[in-house]
């Protein structure tokens, strides 16, 4: 499964009240997660870049690409984000 960067843009648009949004592989978040957007700076990566990799990868044969939405007080919501 490959990251769906168009879906990631939609998730960001729908969650502008979040503190930050990251992408990563659900089964290995500690090693594969990068912040792609935050409330203070906006987009930190160009999601239109066709060669974009998150933590050095653009997908996985065994792990699930997800978006991690982080709100205030440490609350997190995880949404599958692949094609």
Order of alpha helices (4+ residues) and beta strands (2+ residues): alpha-beta-alpha-beta-beta-beta-beta
